[in-house]
Amino acid sequence: MRTVNKVILIGNVTKEPYMKTTAGDKKIALFTVATNRYYRDAAGENQSEAEYTNCIAWGVLAERCEQFLTKGKLVYIE
């Protein structure tokens, strides 16, 4: 059976992307995005918790990440 997984993140970049190059000269950008999760605890109090998601971009998209992403930048990732 086939399945589909889709993730949409809106958050802030935690630090400058780390750039790598493969043996075939293909660029890779590694970066982390911080998002906030809001929920109500057992006592009914509103709580907020930060979640960190590691992201990887390849090729031309990695080059764009290197060019435009900086620490604190708000990003939308799908």
N, C-alpha and C positions, 0 to 999 in steps of 0.2 A: 504494500500500500504506500502510495506517495503522500508526503505531507508538505506543508508550506509553513515556514517560520518567517515572520516579519517583525522587525524592531524599528521603532522611531525614537530617537533621543533628541532632546533639546537641553543643552547644558553648556558648561564652560570648560574650555581647554585648561588642563591643570599646569602644563609646562610646554615649552617649545617642542615641536615634533622631533623625534630622533630619526635621522635619515640613515638608511643603509642602501647598499647596492648589491645586487645578486651577481653571481659569476657571469651572467649574460648581460650585464650592464643595465638591468631593470631596477628602477628606484623603488624603495619601500619607505613609507612614513609610518612610524609608530607613535601614538599619542594616547592620552587618557582624557576622558570627558567626565566631569562631575555633574551629577543630577541630584535633585532633592526629592525625597519621597515623604509625603505627608500622610499621617494616619492618626487615628484616635486610639489611645491605649485603653486598658480594661477599666480604668477609673474615669474614663470619659474626657481625659485631657488631650488636647491637640499636640501632636508630636511631629518633629521633622528629623529626617535622617539623610545624610549624604551617601550617595552610592557612586562608585567609580567604575567606569567601563573602559577596558582597553580596546583601542581601535587600530586597525591596520589598513593602509591605503597603498595600492600598487600602481605603477606606471605613471601615466599622465596625471591621474588624481593625486598621486603622491607628490608630484612636482607642484601642483596647485596648493596642497597642504603646506609644503615647505615655504611657498611664496606668501600665503595669506594667514595661516594659523599662528597665533601668538598666545602666550599665557593670558588667561582671563577672557579670551574672545568667545562670544556666544555663538554656538554652532547648532545646526539642525542636521541630523544624520538619519538617513533612511536606508 
